[in-house]
Amino acid sequence: MSVSEKSITNAVKEVVNNDLSFQDSLQRDYCNISALARIIKPQIDQMLGKNTSVESIVTALKRSRRDYDVPERPIAAILAGSTVSVKTDVAKLSAAKSKRNIEKIARSLTQNVDNYISVSESIMSITLIFDDALLDDVKAMFGQHDILEVEDDLAAIIVHSPEEIIKTPGCAIAFYNQLARRHINIEDTVSVYTDTIMLVRMDQVGKAFNALTDLISGSRKLPKKKHR
């Protein structure tokens, strides 16, 4: 590959990597490659400081398309073995981490274990994800100054994956990229054993569910690689 071809390829990748709509169109194969090449040509010309041909950009786009396909194995095998479930009417509360607050949460967990989805902690805070029906009770557990953030009108998208996900890098980012390319904001996320939990707004839950099931379905259609 000549230096000019390499430069064009790198420039095209940079432009596409900065635009989620371009990535989505390439991934789902509804992109008109020639039209996209004409759209991004001014950016490519400016980046390289020279006039490039549409044909060379088309070639670079075709070459880079594989970067946005369903991930290769072993990631694809794990995605193919995953399933998606949805829990609607979810709330999230983050509180300052302290011994007193941890004790309060522990008591609430024993009394409402089925209504909690996740409890996670960082150095300074604890985040609870739970059934929206508990929101008033959870808020009442803490002093006003202890509550850092409260959100409701959320849904939890829960991806259940095979145990191999624990030691396979790149799986979670495949889920996140899929939602980002559909312009779906992840309000919060946590990984618990083989489950990847993503919180989205209620008005985006259908779109998010479809995006993830498309990813999993596409992975299941990939031909299995034969061992040499």
GISULDA-V294989 format. One record per residue. N is the residue number from 1. SS is DSSP state (H for helix, E for strand, - for the rest). PHI is phi in degrees with one decimal (* if undefined). BURIAL is 1 if it has 16 or more other ideal C-beta (glycine too) atoms within 10 Angstrom, else 0. Layout:
# GISULDA-V294989
N/SS/PHI/BURIAL  N/SS/PHI/BURIAL
This chain:
# GISULDA-V294989
1/-/*/0  2/-/-70.5/0  3/H/-62.6/0  4/H/-64.3/0  5/H/-65.4/0  6/H/-65.5/0  7/H/-64.5/1  8/H/-65.2/1  9/H/-60.4/1  10/H/-65.2/0  11/H/-66.3/1  12/H/-62.4/1  13/H/-60.3/0  14/H/-64.3/0  15/H/-65.5/1  16/H/-66.7/1  17/H/-63.3/0  18/-/-94.5/0  19/-/-135.0/0  20/H/-65.5/0  21/H/-66.6/0  22/H/-62.6/1  23/H/-61.0/1  24/H/-63.7/1  25/H/-66.1/1  26/H/-71.2/1  27/H/-64.8/1  28/-/-92.4/0  29/-/62.7/0  30/-/-109.6/0  31/-/-79.3/1  32/-/-85.6/0  33/H/-58.3/1  34/H/-64.8/0  35/H/-66.1/0  36/H/-64.0/1  37/H/-59.8/1  38/H/-69.0/0  39/H/-65.6/0  40/H/-89.6/1  41/H/-54.3/1  42/H/-58.6/0  43/H/-66.6/1  44/H/-63.3/1  45/H/-60.2/0  46/H/-68.5/0  47/H/-65.0/1  48/H/-92.7/0  49/-/69.4/0  50/-/-157.7/0  51/-/-84.2/0  52/-/-102.5/1  53/-/-90.0/0  54/H/-60.1/0  55/H/-62.0/0  56/H/-68.5/1  57/H/-71.1/1  58/H/-57.9/1  59/H/-60.2/1  60/H/-65.5/1  61/H/-65.1/1  62/H/-63.4/0  63/H/-69.2/0  64/H/-83.8/1  65/H/-56.7/1  66/H/-63.5/0  67/H/-67.5/0  68/H/-113.5/1  69/-/-75.8/0  70/-/-57.1/1  71/-/-55.4/1  72/-/-74.9/0  73/-/-65.5/0  74/-/-85.0/1  75/H/-60.7/1  76/H/-60.5/1  77/H/-64.9/1  78/H/-71.1/1  79/H/-60.9/1  80/H/-63.8/1  81/-/-91.3/1  82/-/-92.0/1  83/E/-132.4/0  84/E/-121.2/1  85/E/-129.8/0  86/E/-129.4/0  87/E/-119.2/1  88/E/-90.0/0  89/E/54.8/0  90/E/-115.0/1  91/E/-125.5/1  92/E/-134.5/1  93/E/-137.3/1  94/E/-111.9/1  95/E/-130.9/1  96/E/-62.8/0  97/-/-82.4/1  98/-/-154.7/0  99/H/-60.2/0  100/H/-62.3/0  101/H/-67.9/1  102/H/-62.9/0  103/H/-64.3/0  104/H/-63.4/1  105/H/-64.4/1  106/H/-60.6/0  107/H/-64.0/0  108/H/-65.0/1  109/H/-62.4/0  110/H/-65.9/0  111/H/-90.9/0  112/-/-134.6/0  113/H/-55.1/0  114/H/-74.1/0  115/H/-98.0/0  116/E/-97.6/1  117/E/-98.4/1  118/E/-158.2/1  119/E/-132.2/1  120/E/-131.8/1  121/E/-136.9/0  122/-/-115.8/0  123/-/-65.1/0  124/-/-112.3/0  125/E/-145.3/0  126/E/-128.0/1  127/E/-115.9/1  128/E/-112.3/1  129/E/-120.3/1  130/E/-154.9/1  131/E/-61.3/1  132/H/-56.8/1  133/H/-63.8/0  134/H/-90.1/1  135/H/-54.7/1  136/H/-62.0/0  137/H/-66.1/0  138/H/-66.9/1  139/H/-61.3/0  140/H/-70.4/0  141/H/-69.2/1  142/-/-111.8/1  143/-/-71.2/0  144/H/-56.4/0  145/H/-73.4/0  146/H/-84.7/1  147/E/-80.8/1  148/E/-95.6/0  149/E/-159.5/0  150/E/-136.4/0  151/E/-138.8/1  152/E/-130.5/0  153/E/58.6/0  154/E/-115.0/1  155/E/-132.5/1  156/E/-101.7/1  157/E/-94.6/1  158/E/-113.8/1  159/E/-99.0/1  160/E/-96.1/0  161/-/-120.4/1  162/-/-62.2/0  163/H/-61.4/0  164/H/-62.9/0  165/H/-61.8/1  166/H/-61.0/0  167/H/-112.5/0  168/-/-114.1/1  169/-/-71.5/0  170/-/99.8/0  171/H/-73.1/1  172/H/-61.4/1  173/H/-65.9/0  174/H/-64.7/1  175/H/-66.2/1  176/H/-64.0/0  177/H/-62.1/1  178/H/-60.7/1  179/H/-73.0/1  180/H/-62.3/1  181/H/-68.2/1  182/-/-96.2/1  183/-/61.2/0  184/-/-105.7/1  185/-/-82.0/0  186/-/-91.7/1  187/-/-70.9/1  188/E/-166.0/1  189/E/-151.2/1  190/E/-151.6/1  191/E/-110.7/1  192/E/-127.7/0  193/-/54.9/0  194/-/-101.1/1  195/E/-102.3/1  196/E/-112.4/1  197/E/-106.7/1  198/E/-124.5/1  199/E/-93.7/1  200/E/-132.0/1  201/E/-66.3/1  202/H/-57.7/0  203/H/-75.3/0  204/H/-116.1/1  205/H/-65.3/1  206/H/-63.7/0  207/H/-63.6/0  208/H/-67.2/1  209/H/-60.7/1  210/H/-63.2/0  211/H/-62.2/1  212/H/-72.8/1  213/H/-68.2/0  214/H/-63.1/0  215/H/-62.2/1  216/H/-66.7/1  217/H/-61.4/0  218/H/-62.6/1  219/H/-66.5/1  220/H/-71.7/0  221/-/-87.9/0  222/-/-67.1/1  223/-/-67.1/0  224/-/-74.2/0  225/-/-75.8/0  226/-/-82.8/0  227/-/-76.9/0  228/-/-83.6/0
